[in-house]
Amino acid sequence: MKETKDGFIKRRIKGVKYALKGILILATTEDSIKAQFFIGLFAVILGFVFNISATEWMIQLTVTGLVLVAEALNTAVEKIADFIHPEFHNKIGTIKDVAAGAAGFAAIISLIVGSIIYVPKIIALFL
């Protein structure tokens, strides 16, 4: 266990600062995060337009968060892989593909959830 002069509260505050710094880096440099954020924002707008229930809000926000977390972890894996082995390598490529696949799973699940929430509401508009 490492020794530190900072107290528990100061360490938590530093942790929050690092997390906010990471969010800012992702939001300003990663196109995939930007795209997923705007898709999530569109879903929030749809939520207000269709007046979704509290349960639907919780599920929608959870899957949106899942997608953003998966994209962030995919970015971290890609950056670590590129740092460790900057030249092309089949095994590094496989690692990056698997990380991208995880983000893809999250995106697919979010599309399914969004469809379950909104397709019946859109169909009801036309009936």
C-alpha positions in Angstrom: 0.0 0.0 0.0 1.5 3.3 -1.0 2.0 6.1 1.5 0.4 9.5 0.8 0.3 12.7 2.6 -3.0 13.7 1.2 -6.1 12.8 3.2 -9.0 10.7 2.0 -11.1 13.7 0.9 -8.2 15.3 -1.0 -7.5 12.0 -2.9 -11.2 11.8 -3.9 -11.2 15.4 -5.1 -8.1 14.6 -7.2 -9.8 11.5 -8.6 -12.8 13.6 -9.7 -10.4 16.1 -11.3 -8.7 13.3 -13.2 -12.1 11.9 -14.3 -13.3 15.4 -15.5 -10.0 15.8 -17.4 -10.5 12.5 -19.1 -14.1 13.4 -20.1 -12.9 16.7 -21.5 -10.1 15.0 -23.5 -12.6 12.5 -24.9 -15.2 15.1 -25.7 -12.7 17.4 -27.5 -10.6 14.8 -29.3 -12.6 11.7 -30.1 -15.0 11.7 -33.0 -16.7 8.5 -31.9 -17.5 10.0 -28.4 -18.8 13.2 -30.1 -21.0 11.2 -32.4 -22.4 9.0 -29.6 -22.9 12.0 -27.4 -25.0 13.8 -30.0 -27.0 10.6 -30.7 -27.6 10.4 -26.9 -28.7 14.1 -26.9 -31.1 13.3 -29.8 -32.5 10.5 -27.7 -33.0 12.9 -24.8 -34.9 15.3 -27.0 -37.0 12.4 -28.2 -37.7 11.5 -24.6 -39.1 15.0 -23.9 -41.1 15.0 -27.2 -42.7 11.6 -26.5 -42.9 12.2 -22.7 -41.4 8.8 -21.9 -41.9 7.3 -18.4 -39.4 7.4 -15.6 -38.5 3.8 -16.2 -37.9 4.5 -19.9 -35.7 7.4 -18.9 -33.7 5.3 -16.6 -33.2 2.6 -19.2 -32.4 5.1 -22.0 -29.9 6.9 -19.9 -28.3 3.7 -18.8 -27.8 2.4 -22.3 -26.5 5.8 -23.4 -24.0 5.7 -20.6 -23.1 2.2 -21.5 -22.3 3.3 -25.1 -20.2 6.2 -23.9 -18.3 4.1 -21.4 -17.6 1.4 -24.1 -16.4 4.0 -26.5 -14.1 5.5 -23.9 -12.7 2.1 -23.0 -12.2 1.3 -26.7 -10.3 4.6 -27.1 -8.1 3.8 -24.1 -7.3 0.3 -25.4 -6.5 1.7 -28.8 -4.1 4.4 -27.3 -2.4 1.8 -25.1 -2.0 -0.6 -28.1 -0.6 2.2 -30.3 1.8 3.3 -27.6 3.1 -0.3 -27.0 3.3 -1.2 -30.6 3.1 1.8 -33.0 3.7 -0.2 -36.2 1.0 -2.5 -37.6 0.9 -5.9 -36.0 -1.8 -8.6 -36.4 -2.2 -9.3 -32.7 -2.5 -5.6 -31.8 -5.0 -5.3 -34.7 -7.0 -8.1 -33.2 -7.0 -6.5 -29.7 -8.2 -3.2 -31.2 -10.9 -5.0 -33.2 -12.2 -6.8 -30.1 -12.3 -3.5 -28.1 -14.2 -1.9 -31.0 -16.5 -4.9 -31.0 -17.4 -4.2 -27.4 -18.4 -0.7 -28.3 -20.3 -2.1 -31.2 -22.2 -4.4 -28.9 -23.2 -1.5 -26.7 -24.3 0.5 -29.7 -26.5 -2.4 -31.0 -28.1 -2.9 -27.6 -28.8 0.9 -27.4 -30.5 0.8 -30.8 -32.6 -2.2 -29.7 -33.6 -0.4 -26.5 -34.4 2.8 -28.4 -36.5 0.9 -30.9 -38.4 -0.8 -28.0 -39.1 2.6 -26.5 -39.8 4.8 -29.6 -41.2 2.6 -32.4 -44.5 2.0 -30.7 -44.8 5.7 -29.9 -44.0 6.7 -33.5 -46.5 4.1 -34.8 -49.2 5.4 -32.5 -48.7 8.9 -34.1 -49.9 7.5 -37.4 -52.8 5.4 -36.1 
